[in-house]
Amino acid sequence: MFNVFFSKLKKRRVRKENATRKVQLYCHKMNCKESGFLKEYRGACMKYAIPLNNIPSPEVLNVGKIFIQLIGAKKILDIRSYFGLSTIAWSKALNSGGEIVAVDFNHKIRKEIEKNMDTSNDSDDSKNDVAITSIEEDPLMYLEKEASSPENLEKFDFIFINDDGRKYSKYYEQAMKLTMPGGVIIFNNVLSSGRVADSKTSDEEAIALRNLNTIISNDSRCNNILFNIDDGIHIVFKHKY
């Protein structure tokens, strides 16, 4: 199913008229379906987020939720969960009994936001049936440690990575080891504000992201699609064989 989807999507004809700001705003309006609680939580995050791309856009979260539901994910790894918005979004897409491991250097701000939030406004209590484990550790070191243990290999259905693009190539190899066959990895913010398309750029992050995108595109272990959503997401679908 995914093989056909990805192959057809890559062959689509690009229409310049669909790249206008007017069309982008229209798509944004159609795609953004956050609950009142998620909107409120996003607003609370905005007070702390510098830069703002630390907060995944509604479109990015919607795409992630759709893939979680499509593959029937049961165990999720949320790398650089920052303020917890992505973790909450994933919890609403998981079925009862699902698990999320949220990793960041610390969860101090997230805990502060949650403390000040009125959770009674959250009418969707699906997250109450999801086990969330918060780990305070260097995310890359955590991935490397987990991937070095044979018993931890291929244990996550879905991995979301939202960190410094300069580290993404290192993240990728470890994430592939930890992802189950048929699982999905999403890298957020992979276009570096369009700089990845500039072959003459000297921007360190843009060069690193272009390297990542090339590695993924040439990897025979997966299918992939690079979406121009927000600042770009690269979706990796690991083969089942």
C-alpha contacts under 8 A as a table, 3 or more apart, distances in Angstrom:
res1	aa1	res2	aa2	distance
1	M	4	V	5.54
1	M	5	F	6.36
2	F	5	F	4.91
2	F	6	F	6.02
2	F	237	F	7.94
3	N	6	F	5.39
3	N	7	S	6.14
3	N	223	N	6.98
4	V	7	S	5.25
4	V	8	K	6.13
5	F	8	K	5.48
5	F	9	L	6.10
6	F	9	L	5.07
6	F	10	K	6.19
6	F	223	N	7.01
6	F	224	N	6.97
6	F	225	I	6.65
7	S	10	K	5.38
7	S	11	K	6.60
8	K	11	K	5.24
8	K	12	R	6.56
9	L	12	R	5.44
10	K	225	I	7.45
15	R	18	N	5.48
15	R	19	A	7.25
16	K	19	A	5.43
16	K	20	T	7.58
17	E	20	T	5.97
18	N	23	V	5.89
18	N	24	Q	7.69
19	A	23	V	6.63
19	A	24	Q	6.81
20	T	23	V	5.38
20	T	24	Q	6.33
21	R	24	Q	4.94
21	R	25	L	6.13
22	K	25	L	5.27
22	K	26	Y	6.30
23	V	26	Y	4.99
23	V	27	C	6.24
24	Q	27	C	5.17
24	Q	28	H	6.09
25	L	28	H	4.89
25	L	29	K	6.16
26	Y	29	K	5.16
26	Y	30	M	6.39
27	C	30	M	5.08
27	C	31	N	5.98
28	H	31	N	5.14
28	H	32	C	5.95
28	H	59	E	7.17
29	K	32	C	5.70
30	M	33	K	7.67
31	N	58	P	7.59
31	N	59	E	6.00
31	N	62	N	7.50
32	C	58	P	5.52
32	C	59	E	6.11
32	C	62	N	7.62
33	K	58	P	7.53
33	K	62	N	7.92
34	E	37	F	7.93
34	E	38	L	5.83
34	E	39	K	6.10
34	E	58	P	6.92
35	S	38	L	5.22
35	S	39	K	6.23
36	G	39	K	5.13
36	G	40	E	6.17
36	G	121	N	7.73
36	G	122	D	7.47
37	F	40	E	5.07
37	F	41	Y	6.08
37	F	119	T	7.88
37	F	121	N	6.06
37	F	122	D	5.15
37	F	123	S	7.82
38	L	41	Y	4.93
38	L	42	R	5.96
38	L	85	L	7.46
38	L	88	I	7.87
38	L	89	A	7.64
39	K	42	R	5.02
39	K	43	G	6.20
40	E	43	G	5.07
40	E	44	A	6.38
41	Y	44	A	5.06
41	Y	45	C	6.29
41	Y	85	L	6.98
41	Y	113	I	7.84
41	Y	117	M	7.48
42	R	45	C	5.01
42	R	46	M	6.27
42	R	55	I	7.93
42	R	85	L	6.72
43	G	46	M	5.18
43	G	47	K	7.10
44	A	47	K	5.73
44	A	48	Y	7.63
44	A	113	I	6.65
45	C	48	Y	5.53
45	C	49	A	6.19
45	C	55	I	7.52
45	C	83	F	6.30
45	C	85	L	7.84
45	C	113	I	7.38
46	M	49	A	5.20
46	M	52	L	7.13
46	M	55	I	7.81
48	Y	109	I	7.96
49	A	52	L	5.13
49	A	53	N	7.87
49	A	54	N	6.39
49	A	55	I	7.00
50	I	53	N	7.80
50	I	54	N	7.21
51	P	54	N	6.05
52	L	55	I	5.84
53	N	56	P	6.43
53	N	57	S	7.88
53	N	189	N	7.46
53	N	231	D	7.99
54	N	82	Y	7.15
54	N	162	N	7.20
54	N	163	D	7.77
55	I	82	Y	7.76
55	I	83	F	7.82
55	I	85	L	7.39
56	P	60	V	6.05
56	P	61	L	6.50
56	P	85	L	7.81
56	P	86	S	6.96
56	P	162	N	7.95
56	P	188	N	7.61
57	S	60	V	5.24
57	S	61	L	6.39
57	S	230	D	6.73
58	P	61	L	5.16
58	P	62	N	6.06
59	E	62	N	5.05
59	E	63	V	6.24
59	E	229	I	7.10
59	E	230	D	7.52
60	V	63	V	5.23
60	V	64	G	6.31
60	V	188	N	7.87
60	V	229	I	7.01
60	V	230	D	7.38
60	V	233	I	7.44
61	L	64	G	5.03
61	L	65	K	6.12
61	L	86	S	6.72
61	L	89	A	6.65
61	L	90	W	7.92
62	N	65	K	5.08
62	N	66	I	6.18
63	V	66	I	5.17
63	V	67	F	6.41
64	G	67	F	5.29
64	G	68	I	6.18
64	G	90	W	7.52
64	G	186	I	7.58
65	K	68	I	5.02
65	K	69	Q	6.25
65	K	89	A	7.14
65	K	90	W	6.07
65	K	93	A	5.39
66	I	69	Q	5.21
66	I	70	L	6.03
66	I	93	A	7.70
67	F	70	L	4.85
67	F	71	I	6.09
67	F	184	V	7.49
68	I	71	I	5.65
68	I	72	G	5.91
68	I	73	A	5.15
68	I	90	W	7.65
68	I	93	A	6.45
68	I	94	L	6.97
68	I	158	F	6.80
69	Q	72	G	4.97
69	Q	73	A	6.56
69	Q	93	A	6.21
69	Q	94	L	6.99
70	L	73	A	7.87
71	I	157	D	7.88
71	I	182	G	7.58
71	I	183	G	7.21
72	G	94	L	7.82
73	A	76	I	7.22
73	A	94	L	6.85
73	A	98	G	7.75
73	A	157	D	5.20
73	A	158	F	6.47
73	A	183	G	7.89
74	K	94	L	6.71
74	K	95	N	7.35
74	K	97	G	7.48
74	K	98	G	4.65
74	K	99	E	6.19
74	K	156	F	7.82
74	K	157	D	6.49
75	K	98	G	5.87
75	K	99	E	4.73
75	K	100	I	5.83
75	K	101	V	7.92
75	K	155	K	7.43
75	K	156	F	5.16
75	K	157	D	5.58
75	K	158	F	6.78
76	I	90	W	7.98
76	I	99	E	6.20
76	I	100	I	4.67
76	I	101	V	6.22
76	I	156	F	5.65
76	I	157	D	6.07
76	I	158	F	4.90
76	I	159	I	5.77
76	I	160	F	7.93
77	L	100	I	5.87
77	L	101	V	4.91
77	L	102	A	6.14
77	L	103	V	7.72
77	L	156	F	6.62
77	L	158	F	6.41
77	L	159	I	4.71
77	L	160	F	6.39
78	D	81	S	5.75
78	D	86	S	7.56
78	D	87	T	6.67
78	D	100	I	7.09
78	D	101	V	6.03
78	D	102	A	4.67
78	D	103	V	6.17
78	D	159	I	6.01
78	D	160	F	5.07
78	D	161	I	6.46
79	I	102	A	6.23
79	I	103	V	5.15
79	I	104	D	6.62
79	I	139	P	6.28
79	I	159	I	7.44
79	I	160	F	5.96
79	I	161	I	4.79
79	I	162	N	6.26
79	I	163	D	7.44
80	R	102	A	7.38
80	R	103	V	5.65
80	R	104	D	4.68
80	R	105	F	7.69
80	R	139	P	6.63
80	R	161	I	6.63
80	R	162	N	5.66
80	R	163	D	5.90
81	S	84	G	5.34
81	S	85	L	7.40
81	S	86	S	6.50
81	S	87	T	6.65
81	S	102	A	5.86
81	S	103	V	6.12
81	S	104	D	5.94
81	S	162	N	7.38
82	Y	85	L	7.81
82	Y	104	D	6.50
82	Y	107	H	7.05
82	Y	109	I	7.96
82	Y	110	R	7.01
83	F	107	H	7.23
83	F	109	I	6.25
83	F	110	R	4.38
83	F	113	I	7.65
84	G	87	T	5.10
84	G	88	I	6.28
84	G	110	R	5.81
85	L	88	I	5.27
85	L	89	A	6.30
86	S	89	A	4.97
86	S	90	W	6.14
87	T	90	W	5.23
87	T	91	S	6.19
87	T	100	I	7.34
87	T	102	A	6.84
88	I	91	S	5.07
88	I	92	K	6.53
88	I	127	K	7.25
89	A	92	K	5.38
89	A	93	A	6.80
90	W	93	A	5.15
90	W	94	L	6.38
90	W	100	I	7.97
91	S	94	L	5.31
91	S	98	G	7.92
91	S	100	I	7.42
91	S	126	S	7.05
91	S	127	K	4.86
91	S	130	V	6.26
92	K	95	N	7.97
92	K	124	D	7.58
92	K	126	S	5.61
92	K	127	K	5.51
94	L	98	G	5.79
94	L	126	S	7.86
94	L	127	K	7.84
94	L	130	V	7.28
95	N	98	G	5.85
95	N	126	S	7.61
95	N	129	D	7.80
95	N	130	V	7.60
96	S	126	S	7.16
96	S	129	D	4.90
96	S	130	V	5.92
97	G	129	D	5.89
97	G	130	V	5.50
97	G	131	A	7.08
98	G	129	D	7.38
98	G	130	V	4.98
98	G	131	A	6.37
99	E	130	V	5.63
99	E	131	A	4.74
99	E	132	I	5.94
99	E	133	T	7.83
100	I	130	V	7.38
100	I	131	A	6.22
100	I	132	I	4.78
100	I	133	T	6.20
101	V	132	I	5.95
101	V	133	T	4.81
101	V	134	S	6.06
101	V	135	I	7.24
102	A	132	I	7.20
102	A	133	T	6.10
102	A	134	S	4.88
102	A	135	I	6.11
103	V	134	S	6.08
103	V	135	I	4.82
103	V	136	E	6.05
103	V	137	E	6.66
103	V	138	D	7.87
103	V	139	P	5.92
104	D	107	H	6.67
104	D	135	I	6.52
104	D	136	E	5.30
104	D	137	E	5.80
104	D	138	D	6.41
104	D	139	P	5.79
105	F	136	E	4.96
105	F	137	E	4.74
105	F	138	D	5.19
105	F	139	P	6.90
106	N	135	I	7.76
106	N	136	E	4.78
106	N	137	E	6.97
107	H	110	R	5.21
107	H	111	K	6.12
107	H	134	S	7.73
107	H	136	E	6.80
108	K	111	K	5.29
108	K	112	E	6.32
109	I	112	E	4.92
109	I	113	I	6.15
110	R	113	I	5.12
110	R	114	E	6.15
111	K	114	E	5.10
111	K	115	K	6.02
112	E	115	K	5.08
112	E	116	N	6.40
113	I	116	N	5.27
113	I	117	M	6.16
114	E	117	M	5.04
118	D	121	N	6.03
119	T	122	D	5.43
120	S	123	S	7.21
122	D	125	D	6.78
124	D	127	K	7.56
125	D	128	N	5.50
125	D	129	D	7.84
126	S	129	D	5.83
126	S	130	V	7.29
127	K	130	V	5.10
128	N	131	A	7.79
137	E	141	M	7.48
137	E	142	Y	6.51
138	D	141	M	5.33
138	D	142	Y	6.11
139	P	142	Y	4.97
139	P	143	L	6.25
140	L	143	L	5.11
140	L	144	E	6.21
140	L	170	K	7.81
140	L	171	Y	6.43
141	M	144	E	5.09
141	M	145	K	6.05
142	Y	145	K	5.15
142	Y	146	E	6.12
143	L	146	E	5.17
143	L	147	A	5.98
143	L	171	Y	7.35
143	L	174	Q	5.99
143	L	175	A	7.04
144	E	147	A	5.17
144	E	148	S	6.18
144	E	174	Q	6.06
145	K	148	S	5.28
145	K	149	S	6.99
146	E	149	S	5.63
146	E	152	N	5.96
146	E	153	L	7.64
146	E	178	L	7.69
147	A	150	P	7.21
147	A	152	N	6.42
147	A	153	L	6.06
147	A	174	Q	5.86
147	A	175	A	7.84
147	A	177	K	6.11
147	A	178	L	6.10
148	S	152	N	7.95
149	S	152	N	5.52
149	S	153	L	6.96
150	P	153	L	5.47
152	N	155	K	5.93
152	N	178	L	6.74
153	L	177	K	5.70
153	L	178	L	4.66
153	L	179	T	7.20
153	L	180	M	7.83
154	E	157	D	7.95
154	E	176	M	7.97
154	E	177	K	6.03
154	E	178	L	4.30
154	E	179	T	4.47
154	E	180	M	4.05
154	E	181	P	7.13
155	K	178	L	5.78
155	K	179	T	6.07
155	K	180	M	5.74
156	F	159	I	6.89
156	F	178	L	6.05
156	F	179	T	4.93
156	F	180	M	5.74
156	F	183	G	7.32
157	D	179	T	5.90
157	D	180	M	5.54
157	D	182	G	7.52
157	D	183	G	4.54
157	D	184	V	6.37
158	F	179	T	6.97
158	F	183	G	5.69
158	F	184	V	4.85
158	F	185	I	5.75
159	I	175	A	7.29
159	I	179	T	7.35
159	I	184	V	6.43
159	I	185	I	4.68
159	I	186	I	6.32
160	F	185	I	5.90
160	F	186	I	4.92
160	F	187	F	6.21
160	F	188	N	7.64
161	I	185	I	7.70
161	I	186	I	6.20
161	I	187	F	4.95
161	I	188	N	6.20
162	N	187	F	6.28
162	N	188	N	5.10
162	N	189	N	7.19
163	D	167	K	7.64
163	D	168	Y	7.67
163	D	188	N	7.67
164	D	167	K	5.84
164	D	168	Y	7.09
164	D	205	E	7.89
165	G	168	Y	5.13
165	G	189	N	7.45
165	G	190	V	6.85
165	G	205	E	5.71
165	G	206	A	7.79
165	G	208	A	6.64
165	G	209	L	5.87
166	R	169	S	7.50
166	R	204	E	7.16
166	R	205	E	5.01
166	R	208	A	5.16
166	R	209	L	6.72
167	K	170	K	5.61
167	K	171	Y	6.35
167	K	208	A	7.72
168	Y	171	Y	4.83
168	Y	172	Y	6.01
168	Y	187	F	7.93
168	Y	208	A	7.57
168	Y	209	L	7.13
168	Y	212	L	6.53
169	S	172	Y	5.11
169	S	173	E	6.94
169	S	208	A	7.46
169	S	209	L	7.86
169	S	211	N	7.42
169	S	212	L	5.17
169	S	215	I	7.94
170	K	173	E	5.91
170	K	174	Q	6.88
171	Y	174	Q	5.44
171	Y	175	A	5.94
172	Y	175	A	5.08
172	Y	176	M	6.12
172	Y	212	L	7.95
173	E	176	M	5.27
173	E	177	K	6.56
174	Q	177	K	5.25
174	Q	178	L	6.52
175	A	178	L	5.10
175	A	179	T	6.09
175	A	185	I	7.50
176	M	179	T	5.20
176	M	185	I	7.97
176	M	238	K	7.63
179	T	183	G	5.80
179	T	184	V	7.27
179	T	185	I	7.64
179	T	238	K	7.51
180	M	183	G	5.12
180	M	238	K	7.49
181	P	238	K	5.52
181	P	239	H	5.54
181	P	240	K	4.26
181	P	241	Y	6.76
182	G	237	F	6.45
182	G	238	K	5.21
182	G	239	H	5.44
182	G	240	K	4.69
183	G	237	F	5.96
183	G	238	K	5.55
183	G	239	H	7.87
184	V	235	I	7.02
184	V	236	V	5.55
184	V	237	F	4.71
184	V	238	K	6.31
185	I	235	I	5.91
185	I	236	V	4.99
185	I	237	F	6.66
186	I	233	I	6.56
186	I	234	H	5.68
186	I	235	I	4.64
186	I	236	V	6.24
187	F	190	V	6.78
187	F	233	I	5.53
187	F	234	H	5.18
187	F	235	I	6.63
188	N	231	D	7.51
188	N	232	G	6.36
188	N	233	I	4.69
188	N	234	H	6.80
189	N	192	S	6.47
189	N	230	D	7.55
189	N	231	D	4.73
189	N	232	G	4.99
189	N	233	I	5.86
190	V	209	L	5.84
190	V	213	N	7.85
190	V	231	D	6.44
190	V	232	G	5.03
190	V	233	I	5.81
190	V	234	H	6.75
191	L	194	G	5.14
191	L	195	R	6.54
191	L	196	V	5.53
191	L	197	A	7.85
191	L	206	A	7.22
191	L	209	L	7.14
191	L	228	N	7.84
191	L	231	D	5.48
191	L	232	G	5.12
191	L	233	I	7.84
192	S	195	R	5.38
192	S	196	V	6.17
192	S	205	E	7.12
192	S	206	A	5.59
192	S	209	L	7.60
192	S	231	D	6.56
192	S	232	G	7.99
193	S	196	V	7.83
193	S	231	D	5.97
194	G	197	A	5.89
194	G	198	D	7.52
194	G	231	D	7.81
195	R	198	D	5.28
195	R	201	T	6.75
195	R	203	D	7.68
195	R	206	A	5.69
196	V	199	S	7.29
196	V	201	T	7.81
196	V	206	A	4.91
196	V	207	I	6.61
196	V	209	L	6.76
196	V	210	R	5.49
197	A	210	R	7.99
198	D	201	T	5.49
201	T	206	A	7.48
201	T	207	I	7.48
202	S	206	A	7.86
202	S	207	I	7.21
203	D	206	A	5.36
203	D	207	I	6.26
204	E	207	I	5.29
204	E	208	A	6.25
205	E	208	A	5.03
205	E	209	L	6.07
206	A	209	L	5.08
206	A	210	R	6.08
207	I	210	R	5.14
207	I	211	N	6.24
208	A	211	N	5.06
208	A	212	L	6.28
209	L	212	L	4.91
209	L	213	N	6.12
210	R	213	N	5.14
210	R	214	T	6.19
211	N	214	T	5.19
211	N	215	I	6.18
212	L	215	I	5.09
212	L	216	I	6.22
213	N	216	I	5.25
213	N	217	S	6.05
213	N	234	H	7.50
214	T	217	S	5.05
214	T	218	N	6.16
215	I	218	N	5.34
215	I	219	D	6.11
216	I	219	D	5.14
216	I	222	C	7.81
216	I	224	N	7.03
216	I	236	V	7.53
217	S	223	N	7.78
217	S	224	N	6.47
219	D	222	C	6.11
219	D	223	N	8.00
220	S	223	N	7.66
221	R	238	K	6.12
221	R	239	H	5.85
222	C	236	V	6.40
222	C	237	F	5.39
222	C	238	K	4.34
222	C	239	H	5.12
223	N	236	V	5.99
223	N	237	F	5.12
223	N	238	K	6.53
223	N	239	H	7.13
224	N	234	H	7.11
224	N	235	I	5.49
224	N	236	V	4.56
224	N	237	F	5.99
225	I	234	H	5.94
225	I	235	I	5.33
225	I	236	V	6.85
226	L	232	G	7.04
226	L	233	I	5.93
226	L	234	H	4.40
226	L	235	I	6.26
227	F	232	G	5.61
227	F	233	I	5.36
227	F	234	H	6.26
227	F	235	I	7.79
228	N	231	D	6.73
228	N	232	G	4.66
228	N	233	I	6.83
229	I	232	G	4.86
229	I	233	I	6.44
230	D	233	I	7.87
